[in-house]
Amino acid sequence: ETGVTQTPRHLVMGMTNKKSLKCEQHLGHNAMYWYKQSAKKPLELMFVYSLEERVENNSVPSRFSPECPNSSHLFLHLHTLQPEDSALYLCASSQEGGLAGGPLLDNEQFFGPGTRLTVL
Amino acid sequence: QKEVEQNSGPLSVPEGAIASLNCTYSDRGSQSFFWYRQYSGKSPELIMSIYSNGDKEDGRFTAQLNKASQYVSLLIRDSQPSDSATYLCAARNAGKSTFGDGTTLTVKP
């Protein structure tokens, strides 16, 4: 496997179900992200993990729960979702950290193929 | 005002022409800028990154950055039908990424 992988690729769930999305990066990166992409809307950053610590939580409802057990794996646990949560969920990774003595730069992010989620 | 604003599409150009995509951003603290290409039903694919003022060329793609004007652009020379996609502009600051809505480009044979 290369790059960033996500499973499952498609998921249909009822509002009372509990499911988890999995992301794995094979790039040796130290930061991972969850994004939501809904139709006709820009990419929305949900969570950021840097060195396995959560550093960003953009007011995401508690029915979405992230988990980062190590720098290569990221999960998004889902429970009691709403139909409006139907979207493409994208995982990304990047290598963060600036040049010694220089400014910290935000590096490029590499995206996985996404999980297309439908909530009935 | 949106944090990252892209020129509204869709944009249509004939094959072989130059496609010009524009983006402005509001966060002056942004240091890194990226252009992604997203085909329908697929995830974003990085095509260019730019960190310093000026031009950066990679094959048929040229990114331009003007931090004073808070403006980023992407030029695609010799456009091909395979370039038809939605192009996303992104600005990053201290780990946070903000994406524009995207501009849909169609290259007609």
Contacts between the chains, C-beta under 8 A, distances in Angstrom:
chain1	res1	chain2	res2	distance
A	31	B	95	7.2
A	33	B	97	7.5
A	41	B	101	7.6
A	42	B	4	7.8
A	42	B	88	7.8
A	42	B	99	4.9
A	42	B	100	6.2
A	42	B	101	4.8
A	42	B	102	7.0
A	43	B	44	7.4
A	43	B	88	7.0
A	43	B	97	8.0
A	43	B	99	4.1
A	45	B	96	6.8
A	45	B	97	5.8
A	45	B	98	7.7
A	48	B	95	5.9
A	48	B	96	7.5
A	50	B	95	6.6
A	55	B	95	6.1
A	56	B	95	6.6
A	56	B	96	6.5
A	88	B	43	7.8
A	90	B	43	5.6
A	90	B	44	7.5
A	96	B	95	6.8
A	103	B	31	6.8
A	104	B	94	7.6
A	105	B	31	5.8
A	105	B	32	5.5
A	105	B	51	6.1
A	106	B	31	6.3
A	106	B	32	4.3
A	106	B	92	3.3
A	106	B	93	6.7
A	106	B	94	7.2
A	106	B	95	6.3
A	106	B	97	7.4
A	107	B	32	7.0
A	107	B	49	7.8
A	108	B	32	7.9
A	108	B	34	5.8
A	108	B	46	5.1
A	108	B	49	4.9
A	109	B	34	7.6
A	109	B	46	7.4
A	109	B	90	8.0
A	109	B	97	6.6
A	110	B	46	6.6
A	111	B	36	7.9
A	111	B	43	4.3
A	111	B	44	5.1
A	111	B	45	7.4
A	112	B	43	6.3
A	113	B	42	7.2
A	113	B	43	5.2
A	114	B	42	7.9
A	114	B	43	4.8
